[in-house]
Amino acid sequence: MIGGVCLRDLPGEPTTSAELADAARELGASVVHVPSPEWFTDDASALREAGIEVAVGLGQLTAVRGDWIARVERAQQLGAGSVHLSVGTVEHRASPEWPTILKSATGLLRELVAVGVPVVLKTHEDMSTLECLDVVDEVPGLRIGYSPVNVLVRMEDPLLAAERVAPLVHTVFLDDATVGWVPDGLHRWMRPVGSGSVPWAELLPLFGPEVPVVLDLHRAEFDIPFRTAGFADGETHLSVADVLAVVRSTHSGGNATAPMTERREAGWAALRAIHQRNDTETPLFAG
Amino acid sequence: MRLGSDALKLPLSGKFSPVEQFDRAHAEGLEGLFFRALLHVSQTLDAGELAEVKAHADHLGMYVEAGLGRVNPFNVGESPELRALGDGDTLLGYRRIIEAAAAIGVTELWAETATIKPYGGRFAYDRFRTDVPWEEQLEATIRLLRRIAPIAKANGIHVNLETHEEITSFELVRIVEAVGPDAVGITYDTANLLQRVEHPVWTARRVAPYVRQTHIKDAAVFHVPDGMNFQMRPNGGGMVDLGEILPILFLANPDLNLSLEVRDYSGIAGLPRRGGDRAAMMSLYEPTWQAGHPDLEVPELFAFLGLAQDWAQRVESGEVPGYDEYAAAPWGEEEAWDYVRSSRAHVLASLPAGARVNS
């Protein structure tokens, strides 16, 4: 199993490729995710020399302006092993323009895939895995970055969702969450890895050993306002099985976001465990 | 709309003759009785006995409804009296009940597709029998009802299948439409289908065109780790909004009789509630349970979960007792009659304008 980490979740605040390589090495991470190609002020050679793969974030297709193809080419020049992006936000999804946004994004994704660097569409909180698969159908070669804490926001069961996308997954994003009741429906609270409702012990075996597991500590809580009028109309992907699995998970974990220090410590411990594992039979997380 | 009661469920009713049961009900302000089986009115379907009871009810200005019994061939054997009535010919047994009811002017006969069983989890419900799939049971029920239908029609009778805990309203509507609403209708129990994860108001809208008898009942569901549990409460004390449901029923059938179905009291104080110590009655997290509800769709599931969450908040705030607290509360004859009286009062307060004209 390959461990990775997002820049913002590393100890310290690396500002150069060398510092980034040192911080990643300390955790045993073999992959680092930087937020954008613009982050680099050097040529990333320190990372290549350390044998650490670089994944470059491109942001949200709806948020970032500029020449996307040029950004992907820049990432390619830096030696990026993949580029990662999402389409938009939950607000975009709720807007009447969402179908247009999605169509436009699909067209752009075809152009980005053609550059030649693996392009990875993250299961962001705005899209379900079924919707991601629809996009992949339209964009051959597009891969999926699977974030189980995000699929909860679309009321998908993390395990069922993982089974849906497993063959196309390029990267798995490591984090944890619980879902609890609020007046309008449910709410996602972030928890330390291993102490939320994401069934990591059952999830990880679905992916091959070449799929990096990248620590990505989400900052945002989200409402899942399924009780609001019209919510189901916009969620045609939902299944009874998914919804009930999410409801069942409300019985586990605490209903509050844990302090970031706790979450980082748990995440770093998981990364070190991934690095130190030389026995693939031993589960990384207790089932 | 007149408001009466399921006869069997009134406290200690088994100790009284049918005539006495009418007197007791009348004294409580109830306007009719619904005997689950016509055999409860006369064990031999004696024409004289039946006529005497009907005459007494008429004298009191009360309605009489009755029942045919089980109509699912895969569990009819649990009611051997049906076959015995026909001297071995079950269809003749049904005919004799139908003709006896018609002879005293009882035109609505309750029926059911199964009875709840004393097992845990989904095995309490015949829809999850493992010896015969539920779809086959439903098909057999339709075939039997198609054989009963001509008898019912010839006698001016409707056989009204209950929204019982084992069947969904979707399935019931399909049965009525397959056999014909000129012979088959629905006995609408307002709370049972919480056990099938149906929102009571959504159920009411689906079944209203075919409702000819009722069990007016309230209940609540409670989250447990392996699903949900169901618990009856007095009308107005649970999750069922009769203020929304009764107008739907009135619009479809202004002459519909409303029959309370109250919590059992047979004279044994403090008897633990059935199901209190078993696996979740609604094992809705099990793939088998989910596969067994193909008509359940996400919008109704959302509405149901919202209803359950509102209830959970009321429990958490202390506004209503939780499952264990309610189950442990004293349950004697006094409490049983309080249940009847408060349930009756709530129904009367929930009726739409115009529903009580001519009652």
Interface residues (C-beta under 8 A of the other chain):
Chain A: W181 G185 F226 R227 F231 A232 E235 L238 S239 V240 A241 V243 L244 A245 V247 R248 H251
Chain B: H223 P225 L284 Y285 P287 Q290 H293 L296 E297 V298 P299 L301 F302 L305 G306 Q309 A312
